[in-house]
Amino acid sequence: MKFSNASIWRYVVASISKIIEEGVFKADSTGLKLRALDSTNTALVDLFIPKEAFLEYEVGAEERFGVNFEDFAKIMRLASKGDELLLETIEGGRLGVSFHGHGTRTFILPNIEVSGVEEVPELSLEFPVAAKIQPAVFEDVLEELQVVGDVVSLESEAGSSKLGLSSASDIAEARVELSLEDGSLLEYTVNSDSKERYSIEYLAEIARVSPVAEGLTLSYGSNIPLKLVFDISQGGRLTFYVSPRLE
């Protein structure tokens, strides 16, 4: 599997590596997929890169390969601007990672056996609130709120064009409003009043993919997980579900 821009993968893997330690990729006739829960069952990662997004995509049958994402992220940090990325399975289920640019650099990751892959559930949720936001705007807001506290509260009112994000601690409070009027929200739908709290630490790590994401759809509601869908180049999609932060 050859991808034209290794830098995109660098950010995608960095974001995933902060949520899960290990995961199993599945390559089939439709593309490359990954679904995995973090160790605390707080966050779910769902990655899909369609085969059309690759310069070359050759998968004879369904292939599975497990990786340690901390190790994978270390290798991906070595990608240089303009590098192409080649991923290929080799003997023993190991993963070959090659950068093609100024010369060819190849690294080999061992196959990681990860149990419980088939047990990761498909989530079927109805979200009363959905907002399209520029990924960079979302990342900036999280950086500002993280200065104040470790929890972000999302608040939406039916009929309103504003999404409220706030954080508080014993020493300070902060609130940010994103709206359709000022362009910080690109689209916004609120079917019912909603308010929920989520860990800023998780969201800030997830937002690491923002520099290479082409769009972000945020969906949430009271007493349900937050869903973040980052659009990646050429039809790719990196989705995260984050459980509400308990009091």
Protein Blocks (a to p, Z undefined) as FASTA:
>chain_A
ZZfblmlmmmmmmmmmmmpmbdcddddfkbccdddddfkomaccdddddfklpmbdcdfb
acdddddfklmmmmmmmpcghiacdddddehhiacddddfedjadddddddddehklmpc
cdddddfbdcdddfklmmmmmmmmmmmmmcdcddddehiabdcdddddfkbccdddddfk
lopambdcdfbdcdddddfklmmmmmmmmmmpcbdcddddehiacddddddeehiacddd
dddddZZ
